[in-house]
C-alpha cells in the first residue's frame, strides 16, 4: 500500500515522488544525476528511489527515452 500510518512521511512514495519531480528539469536528467540531486542530504536509499521512479512511471508522471534520460510528462 502506498499510504500507511506506519511509514514516516519522508519515506512515503507521494512525498519522495514530489521531491523527484521537482528535481527533473525540462531537458530531462539521467538517473544517477537525478539520484544525486534528490539525495543531497542522504535520506533516501537507492532501492526506495527506484521504487518511487517505478511508481511515477506507472502513474504516467515520468517517461524515459532510449538514451536513459528521464523526463516529466505534462
N, C-alpha and C positions, 0 to 999 in steps of 0.2 A: 504494500500500500504506500502511496506517495505521501499522504498526510497522516501523521500519527502524533499522539500526545507524548510518546516515549522518545521521540527524536528531537534533539535540541535544534532551534531554528537555523543555526549556522551549518547544520548537516542536512537540512531539508532540500529536496530537489527543486522546489519552487524558488527558494532563496538563492541556491547555487546557480540555477538557470538564469536568474536575473543578473547575477554577477558576470556570468559568461557572456550573455547577450550585450551587456554594457561594454565589454572588452573587445567585441568584434567591430572593427571599423568598416566603412562602406566598401573598401577594396578587398576585404577578406583578410584572413590570417592563417598561418599554418598551425598545426595542433600544438607543437612544442612552444611556440611563441605565445599562443593563447594560454596554455597552462602556466607559463611563467608570469604572464600578466595577471591572471586570476589569482595565482598562489603567491603573491608578493609577501604576505605575512606567514606563509607556511601552514595554513589551517586546513587545506584540502589535499587529501592524498590522490594519487593518480587514478586509482580504481573508482573512487567516488566521482572524480572529474569525468571519466569515460562513461559512467552510468548516467550522469547528467547530460552529456553530449548525446547519448543514445535516446534519452527521453526527449530532448529538444528536437532531434531528428524525427522521431516518431510523431510528435505533435506538429511537425512541419514548421518549426521556428528557425531551423538552420538547414543548410544544404552544403554538400562538399563536391568539388569538381574533381576531374581525373588527375590533377596535379596535387591533390591533398589540401587545397585551400578551402577553409570553412567560411561560408557566407551566411549572413542573416537573410531570411526570407522576409518579404514585405508583409 
